[in-house]
């Protein structure tokens, strides 16, 4: 037999951004708890609103499963004396297991207690279990309230614990459980009883609480679409905003508001940002153009919607009036003229101003453009964009609405008559702004983005602020990851060490030891980001380690990793063994990587050297075109001659000249193979 279990934790309104994590955490904790208690169930769900977090366990068994196990005790020679009588050790062990010493069994040189534990009634366990589940939740921030020595994310107001129709008695923070919950703050009559765990959601709905977040989300989506369509447009639904709104309401009702068309003369983002990020409104568009409308979600019913609409319109009007003011003030100067004010804004302690950084970005952009061999126009666009990239940071619009950095730079650049590519690059250089965001799409945008991120890395590292643990105040991990993904997506081959060297030159880091340390620190930091990207792409961990012999060309490393990963899936074991054997000997030798053909004493030496020359000629041309699969095929032709070489000669010959010549040959082969990977890192099945 089984019943449904309900736990409802009633609180003051919980911040929307933490609700998904709380629901996930409660579900995970419950699954572990019931598994540990040997309680079978059919399904676990967690649902919630701002004021309640609920756990529903369907088909929870009424009885624990019985447990039979054998517990190992002391060795036989310790458990029994010479006459076979149980010692104190055996008696103590048996007593601890709840059995008699004569019931112990011997096996494999030890004594065992065969224990059978009869499962208890679920109802007897649930009080402590539900208490533990409530207390086991952790939050980013906690509160104290009243005179209680108890912490929770928000004050606890009520608890519901039901197993079928029966109340589970427990208490947390002076709040006793029962079957009484609370309805919607304004639409319900207040407290209401829940007859059974199965009746929970329906009972809540009757009190104007849609407790299932998925159902609530579907309602919000549908209402937004219907309201937008009724007003002649289509709503732009931002998923992050939708999730936030979802956990701000218990009973959603969508309504449409209006604003003055004069604000449509502002750049669209200057209207959408205050609307979306500050007021949690959904913009309405028609044929891609913004309409003077917005949709908001009310936490309530359809009564007095006109009053609510007017209130929201009044608040938005004030926001848009601010945006209009800042925009008009900003337009009294060109974007380039705004840039002069960057001299008063500190970049980082000891690293000058943002104006100084902008000058470095110009030089870095020119360097990167030359390294990538882009067109003269693309280079000019990138350098100009780098000069203007940070100028909007001191505009009134971005000071008020920081989310618009880059966006307003783009709009102001266009209004100033700048090249469209320059304007686009100003916006794109911040990409990706958040996880999952797109990479820069234009050449100039990629160049300025790369310049900005490399300068940030080197500048911050120069202050000794390398991220450790979870601490990353300058978001350097995200920027490094952005570099890796951008180089891969754009298929750019560029030297990481060259970028770092140029950045250090511009930052006037001249000490040779400091330069050497910087190169090592940045390379190690980028390795970790690249390793994660390759792992996400399905590259074997040992292949990743193998291709990390050199990560200077990040895109090249990703290509080599893909080629090696594909190759090792084939029958390559003997080839890898040949490469590994060659490397093991070559890397321990002090001989130079050179060959004197006149010093060959055996035919197999000549044949291996000939095979090496042929493979090297092919491989070098294939390396130049990044055809790494072909390089691996060319190198694989060396496997048989390598095996013949080791079978036919003693490498460590008594003749020093012959020995060093053979070691030199192996070094040449190993150096060639390592241009692809260090195959000693590959784990063979």
Buried (B, 14 or more C-beta within 10 A) or exposed (E): EBBBBBBBBBBBBBBBEBBBEBBEBBBEBBEEBBEEBBBBBEEBBBBBBBBBBBBBBBBBBBBBEEEEEEEEBBBBEBBBEEEEEBBEBBBBBBEEBEBEBEEBEEEEEBBBBEBEEEBEEBBEBBBEBBBBBBEEBEBEEEBEEEEEEBEBBBBBBBBBBBBBBBBBEBEBBEBEBBBBBBBBBEBBEEEBEBEBBBBBBEBBBEBBBBBBBEEBBEBBBEBBBEBBEEBEBBBBBBEEBBBBBBBBBBBBBBBBBBBEEEBBEBBBBBBBBBBBBBBBBBBBBEEEEBBBBBBBBBBBBEEEBEEBBEEBBEBBBEBBEBBBEBBEEBBEBBBBEBBEBBEEEEBBEEBBBBBBBBBBBBBBBBBBBEBBEBEEEBBBBBBBBBBBBBBBBBBBBBBBBEBBBBBBBBBBBBBBEBBEBBBBBBBBBBBBEEEEEEBBEBBBBBBBBBBBBBBBBBBBBBEEBBBEEEEBEBEBBBBBBBBBBBBBBBEBBBBBBEBBBBBBBBBEBEEEEEBEBBBEBBBEBBBEBBBBBBEEEEBBEBBBBBBBBBBBBBBBBBBBBBBBBBBBEEEBEEBBBBBBBBBEBBEEBEBEBEBEEEBBBBEBBEBBBEBBEBBBEBBEEBBEEBBBBBBBBBBBBBBBBBBBBBEEBEBEBEEEEBBBBBBBBBBBBBEBBBBBBBBBBBEEE
